[in-house]
Amino acid sequence: MLTLQANSFNWALEHALRYGNTDVFPLPFEYAAIQHDWQSLRS
């Protein structure tokens, strides 16, 4: 079974906030909402 560590989730959020998911569209507003409540969502 694959188990992800907290550092992997942190890296993924930082990557999404920095680079987004596409070169065409701006960052989705949902990323800011995720970042706002990151401590409870990560667990």
C-alpha positions as CSV (number, residue, x, y, z in Angstrom):
1,M,0.0,0.0,0.0
2,L,1.3,3.4,-0.9
3,T,1.5,5.9,1.9
4,L,2.3,9.6,1.2
5,Q,4.2,11.7,3.7
6,A,3.1,15.2,4.8
7,N,6.1,16.6,3.0
8,S,4.8,15.2,-0.2
9,F,1.5,17.0,0.2
10,N,3.2,20.2,1.1
11,W,5.4,20.0,-2.0
12,A,2.4,19.4,-4.1
13,L,0.5,22.4,-2.8
14,E,3.6,24.7,-3.2
15,H,4.1,23.4,-6.8
16,A,0.4,23.9,-7.7
17,L,0.5,27.5,-6.3
18,R,3.7,28.4,-8.1
19,Y,3.1,26.7,-11.5
20,G,-0.6,26.1,-11.7
21,N,-2.0,23.2,-13.7
22,T,-1.8,24.8,-17.2
23,D,0.1,27.5,-19.2
24,V,-3.1,28.9,-20.6
25,F,-5.4,29.8,-17.7
26,P,-4.7,31.7,-14.5
27,L,-4.5,29.9,-11.1
28,P,-7.9,28.6,-10.0
29,F,-9.3,30.4,-6.9
30,E,-9.8,27.0,-5.3
31,Y,-6.0,26.9,-4.7
32,A,-6.2,29.9,-2.4
33,A,-9.1,28.3,-0.5
34,I,-7.1,25.1,-0.1
35,Q,-4.0,27.1,1.1
36,H,-6.2,29.0,3.6
37,D,-7.3,25.8,5.4
38,W,-4.3,23.7,4.6
39,Q,-3.6,22.3,8.1
40,S,-7.0,20.6,8.4
41,L,-7.2,19.6,4.7
42,R,-3.8,17.9,4.6
43,S,-4.7,15.4,7.3
